[in-house]
Amino acid sequence: MTNRFASLSPDALAEAMVSARSPTLVDVRELARYEAGHIAGSVHVPVYDLGSRRASLPASVAQRLVIIGDHRKRAHAAATFLALIGFGDVYVLEGGIAAWSGPIEIGPAPPPPEGQGPGPVLRIVP
């Protein structure tokens, strides 16, 4: 089986972040790891919450997503899930957060916009 997503180098991510079509960064690590340091502007959705936190992700499945994690397996699982539910432009940051040499923010994620609660639970039905 081939991956339904591609890898993106840290340098390519830095370029993409300042482009007109900036990607949505989805950090799938545990909360404590996210709060210890994350890429500015990233959305924190732990890999095990992706199905129940759909509203935290872009409404358009055409939006480019870059998955950020600590472990290759976790990031790849998240990217595969997002591709399976319809996102067509999904990438995984090569080397995870450890490979990122750009600015890092420390602290909790900002609260979601008002009125944006958890989204519907998504299930893959065979």
Z-matrix of the N, CA and C atoms (Angstrom, degrees):
N
C 1 1.454
C 2 1.526 1 108.95
N 3 1.300 2 116.32 1 133.66
C 4 1.452 3 120.31 2 177.73
C 5 1.523 4 109.80 3 -91.40
N 6 1.314 5 114.96 4 154.27
C 7 1.463 6 119.61 5 178.50
C 8 1.521 7 110.01 6 -68.11
N 9 1.329 8 115.18 7 147.98
C 10 1.460 9 121.59 8 177.16
C 11 1.526 10 109.90 9 -96.53
N 12 1.324 11 115.86 10 18.10
C 13 1.458 12 121.53 11 -178.07
C 14 1.518 13 107.91 12 -147.91
N 15 1.323 14 115.77 13 169.66
C 16 1.468 15 121.47 14 179.67
C 17 1.519 16 109.36 15 -121.24
N 18 1.324 17 115.95 16 168.33
C 19 1.460 18 121.38 17 174.91
C 20 1.522 19 108.72 18 -96.63
N 21 1.330 20 115.30 19 153.07
C 22 1.453 21 121.61 20 179.10
C 23 1.524 22 107.52 21 -132.10
N 24 1.321 23 116.76 22 127.89
C 25 1.461 24 120.21 23 179.86
C 26 1.522 25 109.42 24 -72.11
N 27 1.342 26 117.43 25 157.20
C 28 1.464 27 119.90 26 175.99
C 29 1.533 28 113.02 27 -57.05
N 30 1.332 29 117.28 28 -37.84
C 31 1.472 30 120.36 29 179.01
C 32 1.532 31 110.79 30 -65.72
N 33 1.332 32 116.01 31 -42.18
C 34 1.465 33 119.83 32 178.81
C 35 1.524 34 110.59 33 -65.79
N 36 1.334 35 117.13 34 -35.88
C 37 1.460 36 120.33 35 177.48
C 38 1.530 37 110.28 36 -64.84
N 39 1.326 38 117.28 37 -44.07
C 40 1.466 39 120.81 38 178.85
C 41 1.532 40 110.68 39 -58.13
N 42 1.331 41 117.41 40 -41.09
C 43 1.464 42 121.42 41 177.76
C 44 1.525 43 110.57 42 -66.68
N 45 1.319 44 116.94 43 -43.33
C 46 1.467 45 121.35 44 -178.22
C 47 1.523 46 111.56 45 -64.50
N 48 1.326 47 116.87 46 -33.58
C 49 1.463 48 120.88 47 -177.22
C 50 1.529 49 112.59 48 -66.86
N 51 1.329 50 117.77 49 -23.50
C 52 1.462 51 120.43 50 179.18
C 53 1.528 52 112.25 51 -103.76
N 54 1.322 53 116.49 52 4.94
C 55 1.459 54 120.28 53 179.47
C 56 1.523 55 110.84 54 -82.57
N 57 1.310 56 115.56 55 169.61
C 58 1.465 57 121.13 56 179.30
C 59 1.525 58 111.04 57 -65.60
N 60 1.311 59 117.11 58 -26.98
C 61 1.472 60 122.08 59 -179.07
C 62 1.535 61 108.94 60 -110.88
N 63 1.308 62 115.57 61 62.77
C 64 1.461 63 121.37 62 -177.43
C 65 1.527 64 110.65 63 -64.10
N 66 1.329 65 117.80 64 135.84
C 67 1.464 66 120.40 65 -178.63
C 68 1.529 67 111.92 66 -77.33
N 69 1.304 68 115.37 67 161.92
C 70 1.465 69 121.60 68 170.06
C 71 1.516 70 106.82 69 -88.56
N 72 1.328 71 116.60 70 125.99
C 73 1.461 72 121.96 71 179.94
C 74 1.521 73 107.94 72 -93.65
N 75 1.323 74 116.62 73 125.15
C 76 1.460 75 122.06 74 -179.08
C 77 1.521 76 108.09 75 -117.13
N 78 1.326 77 115.80 76 109.84
C 79 1.464 78 121.90 77 -179.47
C 80 1.530 79 107.41 78 -91.86
N 81 1.327 80 116.60 79 117.03
C 82 1.469 81 121.20 80 -173.91
C 83 1.530 82 112.95 81 -102.99
N 84 1.325 83 117.00 82 15.22
C 85 1.467 84 120.36 83 -178.70
C 86 1.532 85 111.29 84 -79.63
N 87 1.326 86 115.37 85 170.05
C 88 1.462 87 121.69 86 175.73
C 89 1.526 88 109.28 87 -62.22
N 90 1.327 89 116.84 88 155.21
C 91 1.461 90 122.00 89 -176.63
C 92 1.529 91 112.74 90 -56.33
N 93 1.319 92 117.44 91 -46.44
C 94 1.467 93 120.30 92 -177.94
C 95 1.529 94 111.33 93 -60.99
N 96 1.326 95 117.10 94 -38.98
C 97 1.470 96 120.90 95 179.30
C 98 1.533 97 110.38 96 -68.66
N 99 1.332 98 116.03 97 -40.11
C 100 1.471 99 120.48 98 177.69
C 101 1.525 100 110.05 99 -61.66
N 102 1.331 101 116.92 100 -48.10
C 103 1.461 102 120.42 101 -177.82
C 104 1.519 103 112.63 102 -66.53
N 105 1.330 104 117.86 103 -25.27
C 106 1.462 105 121.30 104 178.19
C 107 1.525 106 111.96 105 -72.30
N 108 1.325 107 117.40 106 -20.51
C 109 1.451 108 121.04 107 177.44
C 110 1.512 109 111.60 108 165.81
N 111 1.339 110 115.74 109 125.66
C 112 1.464 111 120.97 110 -179.55
C 113 1.524 112 109.52 111 -145.81
N 114 1.325 113 115.40 112 162.93
C 115 1.456 114 121.12 113 178.16
C 116 1.526 115 107.95 114 -74.00
N 117 1.318 116 115.38 115 132.14
C 118 1.473 117 120.92 116 -178.78
C 119 1.522 118 110.67 117 -53.96
N 120 1.316 119 115.32 118 133.79
C 121 1.455 120 120.98 119 177.79
C 122 1.509 121 115.23 120 86.78
N 123 1.327 122 117.03 121 -2.66
C 124 1.461 123 118.45 122 -179.77
C 125 1.524 124 111.07 123 -74.09
N 126 1.311 125 115.16 124 148.08
C 127 1.458 126 123.13 125 177.29
C 128 1.522 127 106.90 126 -93.65
N 129 1.324 128 117.27 127 128.57
C 130 1.457 129 120.01 128 179.44
C 131 1.522 130 110.12 129 -93.56
N 132 1.328 131 115.67 130 112.25
C 133 1.461 132 122.43 131 175.04
C 134 1.526 133 105.98 132 -137.86
N 135 1.351 134 117.11 133 99.16
C 136 1.463 135 118.61 134 179.75
C 137 1.527 136 111.29 135 -54.02
N 138 1.311 137 115.78 136 146.46
C 139 1.462 138 120.60 137 -175.03
C 140 1.528 139 111.88 138 -52.71
N 141 1.318 140 117.82 139 -37.00
C 142 1.466 141 120.12 140 -177.75
C 143 1.530 142 112.64 141 -77.92
N 144 1.331 143 118.54 142 -5.17
C 145 1.467 144 122.28 143 177.70
C 146 1.530 145 113.21 144 -107.30
N 147 1.317 146 118.41 145 2.44
C 148 1.467 147 119.79 146 -175.24
C 149 1.525 148 112.92 147 -56.68
N 150 1.310 149 117.49 148 -41.58
C 151 1.463 150 120.40 149 -178.69
C 152 1.510 151 112.86 150 -67.13
N 153 1.319 152 117.30 151 -39.85
C 154 1.463 153 120.59 152 -176.28
C 155 1.522 154 113.50 153 -87.56
N 156 1.320 155 117.18 154 -11.39
C 157 1.474 156 120.31 155 -178.23
C 158 1.524 157 111.56 156 -114.20
N 159 1.313 158 116.85 157 35.08
C 160 1.469 159 121.93 158 -179.22
C 161 1.530 160 111.74 159 -55.13
N 162 1.331 161 117.70 160 -33.65
C 163 1.467 162 121.09 161 -178.56
C 164 1.526 163 111.81 162 -66.93
N 165 1.329 164 118.51 163 -16.38
C 166 1.466 165 121.62 164 177.72
C 167 1.524 166 111.86 165 -79.85
N 168 1.324 167 115.98 166 -12.26
C 169 1.462 168 121.77 167 -178.94
C 170 1.520 169 109.71 168 -97.45
N 171 1.336 170 118.18 169 163.83
C 172 1.462 171 120.09 170 179.56
C 173 1.526 172 112.26 171 -58.17
N 174 1.319 173 115.63 172 146.48
C 175 1.463 174 120.66 173 178.31
C 176 1.528 175 110.61 174 -68.66
N 177 1.318 176 116.99 175 -32.87
C 178 1.458 177 121.22 176 -178.48
C 179 1.520 178 110.98 177 -88.87
N 180 1.328 179 116.65 178 126.31
C 181 1.463 180 120.07 179 177.70
C 182 1.525 181 111.41 180 -75.95
N 183 1.335 182 117.23 181 -3.66
C 184 1.461 183 121.20 182 176.24
C 185 1.531 184 112.16 183 -86.69
N 186 1.334 185 117.29 184 -11.32
C 187 1.466 186 121.48 185 179.45
C 188 1.529 187 110.02 186 -66.09
N 189 1.319 188 116.56 187 135.16
C 190 1.463 189 120.78 188 177.15
C 191 1.525 190 109.32 189 -70.28
N 192 1.329 191 116.70 190 131.25
C 193 1.458 192 122.97 191 176.85
C 194 1.517 193 108.96 192 -115.92
N 195 1.327 194 116.29 193 137.83
C 196 1.460 195 121.42 194 172.24
C 197 1.523 196 106.70 195 -119.62
N 198 1.324 197 116.06 196 120.30
C 199 1.454 198 122.83 197 -177.63
C 200 1.522 199 108.63 198 -90.38
N 201 1.327 200 115.43 199 131.25
C 202 1.461 201 121.82 200 -178.82
C 203 1.514 202 108.12 201 -120.60
N 204 1.316 203 116.49 202 129.48
C 205 1.455 204 120.72 203 179.25
C 206 1.516 205 111.23 204 -147.98
N 207 1.335 206 115.13 205 -178.09
C 208 1.460 207 122.13 206 174.37
C 209 1.520 208 110.51 207 -94.50
N 210 1.310 209 114.38 208 -37.94
C 211 1.454 210 120.71 209 -172.88
C 212 1.520 211 110.35 210 -115.49
N 213 1.297 212 115.19 211 138.24
C 214 1.463 213 120.39 212 -177.74
C 215 1.523 214 111.42 213 -58.46
N 216 1.327 215 117.64 214 -43.01
C 217 1.464 216 120.28 215 -177.46
C 218 1.522 217 111.81 216 -61.73
N 219 1.320 218 117.27 217 -43.69
C 220 1.463 219 120.91 218 -178.91
C 221 1.528 220 110.67 219 -65.14
N 222 1.315 221 117.27 220 -45.91
C 223 1.466 222 120.84 221 -179.58
C 224 1.528 223 110.44 222 -64.86
N 225 1.322 224 117.29 223 -40.78
C 226 1.466 225 120.50 224 179.50
C 227 1.523 226 110.97 225 -67.73
N 228 1.329 227 117.63 226 -38.31
C 229 1.469 228 120.51 227 177.27
C 230 1.532 229 109.68 228 -62.60
N 231 1.328 230 117.18 229 -43.44
C 232 1.464 231 121.21 230 179.27
C 233 1.525 232 110.49 231 -63.61
N 234 1.325 233 117.40 232 -45.84
C 235 1.464 234 121.33 233 -179.55
C 236 1.524 235 111.03 234 -62.80
N 237 1.317 236 116.93 235 -41.58
C 238 1.461 237 120.72 236 178.53
C 239 1.522 238 110.34 237 -62.56
N 240 1.331 239 117.22 238 -45.48
C 241 1.461 240 121.24 239 179.27
C 242 1.525 241 110.52 240 -59.61
N 243 1.330 242 117.11 241 -47.21
C 244 1.466 243 120.67 242 -178.41
C 245 1.522 244 111.67 243 -63.79
N 246 1.322 245 117.01 244 -37.52
C 247 1.467 246 119.99 245 176.24
C 248 1.532 247 110.36 246 -66.60
N 249 1.321 248 116.73 247 -39.40
C 250 1.469 249 120.18 248 -179.57
C 251 1.527 250 112.72 249 -66.57
N 252 1.339 251 117.90 250 -30.21
C 253 1.463 252 118.76 251 179.70
C 254 1.526 253 111.80 252 -88.75
N 255 1.335 254 116.96 253 4.40
C 256 1.453 255 119.21 254 169.61
C 257 1.505 256 118.34 255 121.33
N 258 1.331 257 119.31 256 -10.06
C 259 1.460 258 119.58 257 177.89
C 260 1.526 259 108.21 258 -69.19
N 261 1.326 260 116.16 259 127.44
C 262 1.451 261 120.25 260 -173.25
C 263 1.512 262 115.66 261 -101.06
N 264 1.326 263 118.16 262 -5.31
C 265 1.464 264 121.63 263 -175.66
C 266 1.529 265 108.44 264 -132.24
N 267 1.337 266 116.12 265 72.93
C 268 1.465 267 122.50 266 -172.71
C 269 1.527 268 109.56 267 -113.62
N 270 1.331 269 115.38 268 133.09
C 271 1.460 270 122.61 269 178.75
C 272 1.525 271 109.22 270 -129.89
N 273 1.318 272 115.93 271 156.84
C 274 1.467 273 122.80 272 173.21
C 275 1.518 274 107.26 273 -116.87
N 276 1.337 275 116.73 274 132.87
C 277 1.461 276 120.60 275 177.74
C 278 1.528 277 108.96 276 -68.44
N 279 1.333 278 116.42 277 118.75
C 280 1.471 279 121.92 278 179.07
C 281 1.521 280 110.05 279 -60.35
N 282 1.295 281 117.62 280 128.00
C 283 1.457 282 121.78 281 177.96
C 284 1.517 283 113.95 282 81.12
N 285 1.321 284 117.15 283 -1.10
C 286 1.460 285 121.19 284 178.15
C 287 1.524 286 112.86 285 63.80
N 288 1.307 287 115.49 286 -162.83
C 289 1.466 288 121.44 287 -176.90
C 290 1.528 289 111.60 288 -61.87
N 291 1.326 290 117.50 289 -28.66
C 292 1.466 291 121.19 290 -179.57
C 293 1.529 292 111.84 291 -64.13
N 294 1.330 293 117.49 292 -26.66
C 295 1.459 294 121.17 293 -178.55
C 296 1.530 295 112.18 294 -84.42
N 297 1.327 296 117.64 295 -14.96
C 298 1.463 297 122.06 296 -177.16
C 299 1.524 298 110.03 297 -74.40
N 300 1.339 299 116.77 298 125.35
C 301 1.464 300 120.65 299 179.76
C 302 1.525 301 111.81 300 -109.83
N 303 1.312 302 116.99 301 2.78
C 304 1.458 303 121.05 302 179.35
C 305 1.520 304 111.08 303 -81.10
N 306 1.323 305 116.24 304 -171.02
C 307 1.466 306 120.45 305 -178.10
C 308 1.529 307 112.30 306 -64.21
N 309 1.314 308 114.21 307 144.30
C 310 1.465 309 123.00 308 179.99
C 311 1.523 310 108.06 309 -123.62
N 312 1.318 311 115.94 310 137.08
C 313 1.464 312 121.33 311 173.34
C 314 1.521 313 108.58 312 -101.84
N 315 1.321 314 115.88 313 150.63
C 316 1.458 315 121.61 314 177.40
C 317 1.522 316 107.49 315 -120.05
N 318 1.318 317 116.51 316 140.95
C 319 1.452 318 120.69 317 177.49
C 320 1.510 319 112.72 318 123.80
N 321 1.327 320 115.30 319 -179.38
C 322 1.470 321 119.38 320 -176.57
C 323 1.525 322 112.02 321 -73.14
N 324 1.311 323 114.14 322 161.89
C 325 1.457 324 120.88 323 175.92
C 326 1.523 325 109.02 324 -70.30
N 327 1.323 326 117.80 325 148.54
C 328 1.462 327 118.95 326 175.84
C 329 1.529 328 109.37 327 -65.59
N 330 1.326 329 117.32 328 153.11
C 331 1.460 330 119.04 329 179.27
C 332 1.526 331 110.40 330 -66.83
N 333 1.335 332 117.39 331 153.02
C 334 1.466 333 119.07 332 178.89
C 335 1.524 334 109.93 333 -66.40
N 336 1.327 335 117.12 334 156.67
C 337 1.459 336 119.74 335 177.79
C 338 1.524 337 110.76 336 -56.12
N 339 1.315 338 115.99 337 149.17
C 340 1.457 339 120.50 338 -177.94
C 341 1.525 340 110.57 339 -58.04
N 342 1.319 341 115.02 340 137.23
C 343 1.456 342 120.85 341 179.76
C 344 1.511 343 113.81 342 85.20
N 345 1.335 344 117.33 343 -3.72
C 346 1.454 345 120.16 344 -179.79
C 347 1.519 346 108.73 345 -101.81
N 348 1.283 347 116.59 346 93.90
C 349 1.454 348 121.58 347 177.49
C 350 1.505 349 110.15 348 -91.70
N 351 1.319 350 116.43 349 -170.26
C 352 1.456 351 118.80 350 178.04
C 353 1.519 352 110.78 351 -63.66
N 354 1.299 353 116.21 352 144.80
C 355 1.468 354 121.28 353 -179.28
C 356 1.511 355 111.29 354 -82.74
N 357 1.307 356 115.77 355 -176.43
C 358 1.458 357 119.53 356 -179.35
C 359 1.519 358 110.38 357 -69.57
N 360 1.293 359 115.88 358 154.90
C 361 1.452 360 120.93 359 176.58
C 362 1.522 361 106.96 360 -77.66
N 363 1.317 362 115.85 361 126.41
C 364 1.457 363 120.35 362 179.30
C 365 1.513 364 109.79 363 -102.55
N 366 1.314 365 115.92 364 134.75
C 367 1.452 366 120.72 365 177.79
C 368 1.522 367 108.34 366 -127.16
N 369 1.310 368 116.45 367 147.45
C 370 1.439 369 121.10 368 173.76
C 371 1.526 370 106.54 369 -96.37
N 372 1.321 371 115.47 370 118.07
C 373 1.453 372 121.04 371 -177.66
C 374 1.514 373 107.95 372 -104.57
N 375 1.344 374 116.59 373 123.91
C 376 1.471 375 118.61 374 -178.44
C 377 1.517 376 112.14 375 -67.22
